[in-house]
Amino acid sequence: MSKYEDILDEHPREFWEEQIKRWVFDEQARYALIRSLLDGVPYERIAEELNLSRTTVYKKITEYSEKLFKHI
């Protein structure tokens, strides 16, 4: 369960996709956020899809989630 789950439920998916595109400029981070926050895909799977380590995916999602939700 994401610490942002309550906030995510306040708006439709399209709203979040738009906000992610607006505030996240790193392509891999954008993809990882959508897959994690909106699709519920675990970090391990996202890491495989992006050919990155799980740690890198975790760091990207953590960093960019904080930036994203600061603007919402």
N, C-alpha and C positions, 0 to 999 in steps of 0.2 A: 504494500500500500504506500503510495506516494504521499509525502507530507503536503503536497499541493493538491491532493485529490478533491478536497472541498471546493477549492478555487476553480479547478478545472471543470467541475460540474455546473458552475454558474453560467457558462457560455457554451455555445455549440462548437463543434470541431472546427468549422470554417473560421470562426473568430480566432481560435488558437493558432491555426495554420497561418493566418494573416499576421498575427502578432509575432510569431516565430520568424517569419520572413522579414518583418519590419525591424526586429531588434537583434537578430542573430545573423552575422555576416559570414561566419565560418561554415562552409558547406557541410563538412562532416558533423559538426555540432548541430546544425539545423536538422540534418537527417536523423541523428541520434536522439534529439529531443522529440521529434515527431514519433519515432518508433517507440521510445520509452514512455513518454507522457501520454500520448494519444492512442497508441496501439497496445501498450502494456507489454512490450517485448523485453525480455530480460537482457541485462548488459552483456552477458556471454554471447548471446545470439547476435546482438548488434555489433559486437567486436568481430565476430566471424564475417558478418556482412560487409563491414568496412575494412577488414584485414588489419585491425588494430588490436592492441592488448585490451583486456578487460579494464585494467587500471586507467588507461588513456580514455576509454569511453566513459568510465565513471567520472573522471576529472572534467571532461568536456560537459557532461550532463549537469554535474553539480555547479560548475562555474556559470554556464549559460542559463541554467534554470534560475539562479539567483539574479542574474542581470535581467532576464525576461520578467520575472515576477516583481521586480523593483519598479518596473514601468507600468504595471497593471493596477 
